[in-house]
Structures are given as structure tokens and as C-alpha cells.
């Protein structure tokens, strides 16, 4: 998705229209600038594009395309030193009151690291996002970029939907699986599926909005589809409800959804692989990934699952002869590696025949049982990491959970559970009580929700921040009006 302020649209006669791209000219210009930015800092690149968009009416589209490129590119600190250690050593020498004392401390640290003074100065903030340099460009063609833009633009609109209706000709099974998996509320009217949008909820959640946005991928996968939606947007500082319509016949350039290659031994395997990619996108799945020792034999599992250092395997026991099954069971019992076994119900097998987890299936491997096992093993791994890292130190007043997790090489869930006192999780941010105090001071006497919302968006915070600093939202129906102190 794109940030809400980059939603490029216009309204006419009660309908909202998105400014989709179908020509590659602008994308080509942006890619050309971007390719010349190798080894430049994030803030330098942002400045280049700020100058490029200057006085252009389509500045929102330029910013959106730039955002997509920056998001997919790799930035690294422009130093060989560890910026965090450099800062710790500088701070350990105390405060400075003038340039002489400052230069003296920098010289001392430079001697300790056996580098020049300017290397220390450069390393001081080199790990901050705005100072990191572009190391690896996102490899995209101009057409791919505008496809990604059109897709992200539609997802962003979905986030403001009161309802989204989908019309498909046939094969509803997959879309229903996704609707249920994402926890979306819906009703059925003949061939129309009406899904409740995040803007209709009494308590609008980011997760629900993101899940609805993710559903778009599974709609455009169909050859023929229609979308009808009611969108809540502001116009002249008032909330208005607009209609939105889109169909496959509009020929909007969206990403091409690739189908999995036909390389499976059975339809059961093929169906499982496709289901897994849909229902567990955060896990990597590999077909026949490795061999596992089982005494003097080896087992080549049908699938391997990988996430944050966790490895699990699945073997599908299908239509085998009794002799083959007997040999297979002996192999499983000799293996020290955890292997989930999915057994066809028509075979004369029981759970006791196999070590570890056993799942029985008929026509399709039950994905929920697989996910339960993966979640259980992930929870074990999280608990182990917590035992190895009983305490967590955070020095920042506000920082992204993902950024901190990457910095500490920990699962974001571990970060959440080890959160130090006086720190809070608000949306995707870790926020200190000190920052919340400053936020309350910044809000001051402001009470209109539109003003408060701008402040929260500036820090990418959710309404939970208001609750933590002693406010609640006063609603007029489904529309937030103002904030009032909690009693």
C-alpha cells in the first residue's frame, strides 16, 4: 500500500476515480534518475526527487513511484565502523561545551579506532535511515513499476472502504478461503460477495484494513472480475461517501500473478503448495528441499518450511502399497528430524505408526492443522529466544518494531514480549512514556479529531496513543469528531 496522503484520485457525480497510469514515460524518467543515485544517501535521493517534482501537478504520483522504489531498494550505512559503538564511546566521555572539547573527544576516539577524525564524524549517525546510502537498486522495468503503482493505489483506497463487493463468474472457493483466512466479515447475494470495509467498523483497525487490501491480489487473479465499493473520503473537510467501480474490462495494468509451475507428483501436492503460499506467506516453502538421514536410509520430504531459522518438513503419504508404507514407517522411526506426516485416510495407518505430528486428509490436506503446528513450533522458538535474551534495552523514544528487530537480530514478536517498562507498542512503533508525554504537550488544547489525526499520522501512530495519554474519541455515528479526556 501507499501512504494515505499519496492517494491520487478525483471525484465526479458521487463517484471516486483513481489516477491510474497506463503510459511508461513518467516511470522511465523516475527510473533514470534513480539509477544515477547509487551510493547516494536516502536524504540526497529524496531531495533529487523533490526538485524533480517541483511545480508539477502530478507530484503525488511522482512521490508514490519514488516511495515504491525506495521501499524495495537496499540501503546500508556509509561506514565500516559500528555506529552504535562509536556513539556509546563518544557519549561515555561526557558532554562537551565547545568545539575544542568536541574535537578533542573525536580525536581520542579516532585514535582508539585507528581512523581519521572525519571517519568518526561520518560514522556517528551513518546508521540512521536518512543517512544510509543506496547499495542495491530495486530491479524494475518502467512497466513493472506502473503495475505496482496501480496495484498499491487500489489497495490504499480499499483502506478507506465502508464496503467492497466482488462479482465473480465461478470458482468462488479460493476467494472464500482468503476471506475467511483474513478474518473479513461478508455477506453473499447471488454472485456478489459484499465485504465489510475497515471504515465501517466501530473500532477501525490497521490489521483489518491491511487484510482487505491484501485480498485485491486474489481478485485480480481471476480472468473476469468486478469490484463495487463505497469509500469514505474527506471533501472540503467533511466526510463524504463515494462509489467506486472497477472491473477486468477496464484493462488497468496490474501485476501479473504467476501460477505455480506444474511440477508436482499429484494434485494433492499441487493443491497444498498453492494453499500454503496463500495462507502462510510469511513462511518460505520449498519442494523436496533436502534429504534427511534415517538410519542407513534417507528421507526426501515433499516440502520444507522455513522462517526465522526454524525448519520443519512435511511428507505426504498417499496411495502407496502396504510394503512401501511399512518401509516408510521404519524410516520415519529412525529419523531424528521432525517431520510432519500427512496420511491419506484410505490407508491402513494410525497415528501410533509414526513419530511426531500426524495429519489425516481425504481430498485436501487441512491447512489449519498445518498452520497450528507451525505456530506451535514458532512459539517454542520465541520462548527459547526469550530465555536467551531475558532483558531488552531500548534507547530510542520512538522506533519501528521491524527496525529494532533487525538491529537486534530478533523476531519482532520477541521484541514485543520483552518490551521494557515505560515502553508501549502502538501500531508498528515502539514508543516510550517520555515520548507520549511530549505528544500530549504537542496536542495541547487541540481537540478536533482532524487536527489530532494529522499529529498522529506525522509519527505513524494509531489511536491507541490517545488512550495511553488519557483521551478518548467522541464519535458522531461512524465519524470521529473530537477527543475528550477520559474520566
Secondary structure, DSSP 8 states (H G I E B T S, - for coil): ---GGG--EEEETTEEEE-----SHHHHHHHHHHHTTTT-BHHHHHHHHHHHHTT-TTHHHHHHHHHHHHHHSEEE-SSSS-HHHHHHHHHHT---SSHHHHHHHHHHHHHHHTS-HHHHHHHHTTTSGGG-EEEE-----HHHHHHHHHHHHHHHHHTTEEEEEEEESS--HHHHHHHHHTT--EEEETTEEEEE-GGGSSS--HHHHHHHHHHHHHHTTSSSEEEEEEEEEEETTEEEEEEEEEEGGG-----------S--SSHHHHHHHHHHHHHTTTSEEEET---EEETTEEE--SEEEEETTEEEEEEEE-S--HHHHHHHHHHHHHB-S-EEEEEETTSS--GGGSSS-EEEESSS--HHHHHHHHHHHHHHHHHHHHHH--------SEEEHHHHHHHHT--HHHHHHT--TTEEEETTEEEEHHHHHHHHHHHTT--BHHHHHHHHHHTT--THHHHHTTEEEEEETTEEEEEEE--
